């Protein structure tokens, strides 16, 4: 087992904990509330945390490779969701019904009120924060692609060194 594969699961774990920690700090400390696509981007990081912990627990039995491959998939999924989110923010395409609320199908005033009340406070096409013209969703795409490629490289290295 090389240095890369020996520590890759720790890196995927720490990166995922760091990503979720960052968004929770942004949400609860800096009052940057997430839209529905932001929330969807969090789930793969949570999955990678579970996969990384399982990999650390069972890597002597199964090797790190299978767990790192699953981590690579998790990072790729959040990168894809983030890429979709960036497209919504930039107006390249429309978001999902949850992003903007769907009041057109209301059949009564009570139904309309219920739909309005269930509409997210934060819309997906609003950029809550950006740095150098890149939104948090954009930074998520960049980080997740790098982590996915790293995890894939580490997994392939693990399989090669068996």
Buried (B, 14 or more C-beta within 10 A) or exposed (E): BEEBBEBBBEBBBBBBBEBBEBBEEBBEEEEBEBBBBBBBBBEBBBBBBEBBEBBBEEBEEEBBBBBBBBBBBBBBBBBBBBBBBBBBBEEEEEBEEBBBBEBEEBEEEEEBEEBEEEBBEBBBBEBBEEEEEBBBBBBBBEBBBEBBBBBBBBBBBBBEEE
